[in-house]
Amino acid sequence: MLPADTQILGPEEFAALSHVSRETLARLILYAEMLQNWSARQNLVSRASLADLWRRHFWDSAQLAPYVPESARSLADLGSGAGFPGLVLAEIFRERPGFRVVLYEATAKKCRFLEAVAERLSLGIEVRQKRIEDVEPEIFDVITARACAPVPKLLPYAQRFWAKDSVALLLKGQNVEVELTETNKSWRMAAIRHQSRSDPSGVILEIRELHRVIARDRRA
């Protein structure tokens, strides 16, 4: 594994880490070019991150792929922004039969960007311009989010999409333990922490068996 804090990744290094096909890499390069071009006019991601976009955005997103269950056929990405991680995962799982990806994003200009990338890549995804708190409940196998909200605020959103065997994959930073301590006051879940491979201070938080704690449970 490349040291995340010392080496800038290019597309070839990204491909070596993520094991994507040459065809997938070619489409992701188109995505990266569009991100750079659009970011010159609009604030899609932080400008500083563009200098290392293959690590900061593409590898950060692609590292979730091994945690997506083989049985999964649907994914909801909450607060997609410029498409990370949801759009990258949609491309990686392009060939999985019946795999459906929905990107939720409230900002119109970011939705336009997501739609433009999907069209350029001929990628069959759905972009929904909605605030997550206004979304109608709908079941998904996988729920992803990055830089969307702290865990205690994010879980009520995720519960709108939750079924018995659903899994949430959340890209979190160094405050994850503080967030989980607060979360445990109101939620019960099976939470596994995986070390991020793109950020030495980051964590992939894998959540299963999500249940809200009701008042009598807290008194017990």
N, C-alpha and C positions, 0 to 999 in steps of 0.2 A: 504494500500500500504506500502511495506517495505521501510524504509529510504534508498535511493539509495547510500548515501555517508557513511553509517555506518555499513551495514550488507552485508557480502558476501553471494551470493546465491549458493545453490547447485541445482541439478536437481529437487528435490522434491519441493523446494521453487519456482523454475521457473515454474513448472507445476501448482502450486497453483495460481500463478499470471496470467499465460497465458491461463489456462483452456484447455490445450491440452490433448488429450486422452493418455491412457497408451501406446498404440501402437506407437503413434507419439513420445512420450517421449523416448521410447526405441530406436527408430531410431535416435533421436537427441543425445542420449547418445553415440551411435556408432560414430556419426559425431564428437562429442567432443573428443572422444578417438583418432580418426584419426587426428584431429587438433593438439592434444598434441604430438602424435607420430611424425607426419611430422614436427612439429615446432622444434623438437629436432635437426633436420637436416637442415631445411630451415627456412628462415625468412618470415613466412606467416602472423603473427600478432605480435604486440609488446610482448616481453617475459613477461613484467610486467603485461600485461592484462590477461595472462593465469591463474594467481592466482585467478581471479574472472571472469572466462570466461562465466559463466552462466548469470551473470548480464551484463558484458561489451560487450558481443557479442550476445548471444542467446536471452536474454530478450530485449536488445536494438533493435534487429531485429523484434522479435515477437510482440512487442508493436504496430507495424504498421498494423497488421492484421485487427483491427476493422475499419481502414480507407480505406481498399480496398473495393470498391463498390461491392454489391452482384451481379451486372450485369457484372462485369469484367470477361473476359475470356483470357486475355493475360497480361503479365508483362515483362518489360525489366529492368534488373538491370545493372546500369552503373558503371564500375570500381569495379567489384564484389570482387576482392581480394580473401579472403578465403571463400567467399560465404555469406557475411553479407551486406545487409539483404536478398538478393534474394534467396539463397538456403534454408534458414530457412523458408521463406514464401512459397516457392515451396512445402516444406514438410507439412506445415500447411494446404495448400489448395490442397493437393494431391487428395482428394476425390471430388473436385469440377469438374463437368463434363466439359471436353474440355478446362480446364485451362492450358494455355501454358506459360512456363517461359523460357526466354533467358537470359543468363548471359554473359555480355561483359567484357572481361579482356584481357589486352595486354601482360601480363607477362606469358611466357610459363609454368614455374614451378607451378604457381598458377592455370593455366588452367588444368594441369595434376592432381592437387589436387582436383579441383572441379569435374572433370570427375571420379576420383577414388571414391569420396564420393557418387556421384550420382549412380554409379554402385553398391556400397556396400548397398545403401539404396533402390535399384531398383526404382529409381526416374527418371521419364521421363522428363528431361530438356535438353536444348541445350546450350552448352558452345561455345562461339565464340571468338577466339583469335584475337582480332582486337583493334586498337586504335579507340576511339569513333569518332574522326574526320574523319576517313576513312570509316565509316559504311554507307551503302546505306540506304536511308530513308525507314522506315517501320512503319506502324501504330501499336501502342500498347494502351491498355486501361489504364494501370498503368505504370509509370516510377519511379523507385526507385534509390536512391544513398546514400552512406554514405562515408564521408571522400574522396570524389572523386575530388571535385574542389569547389572554391567559387561560390556562386549563379550566379554572372554575367557571369562566364565562363561556368557554368553548363547548363544554359538555352538554349544557342544555340545548345548544344548537345541534350537536351531534345526535342527541336523543331523538330528534325529529325524524332521523333517517335510520333508526336502529331497529334491528331484528335480533332474534336469539343468537344467531351465529355471526353477526356483524363484527367487524374489527375496525378500530380507528388507528391511523398511523399519523402521528403528529410530530413535526419537526420543531424541536424546542431548544432553548438556549440554556445558559448556566443557571438561570433562576428556576429550573424545573422542580427542584425539591421543595422550594418555598411554595410554588404553585400547587404541588401535590399535597402538601400539608394542609393547605386551605381547602383543597378539593375534598379531602377525606372527611371533612365535617358534614358533607352533604351527599356524598356518593360512595358507593361500593363498586369495586371493579378489580379485575385482574390486570395489573399494569406491569409491563416488562420494559426495562430501559436498555436500549441498545446504543453503544457508542457511535456517534456520527463518524462517518468516514470522510466527510468533507470539511468538518470544523472540529478542532480538538476540544472546544468547549461545548459542543452541541450534543444533543441526545435525540434519538428516534424513540418516541414513546408509543409503544404498542398497547392498545387497550382492548380488552374483551370483557364480556360478562358485566356490562354496565347497568347499574341500578341506582336510582335515586333513593336516598335514605329518608324515610318519613319520620315524623316527630317521635313516635313511640319507639322506633329503632334506636334513635339517639339516646333515649332515656334508659334503654336496656343495658 
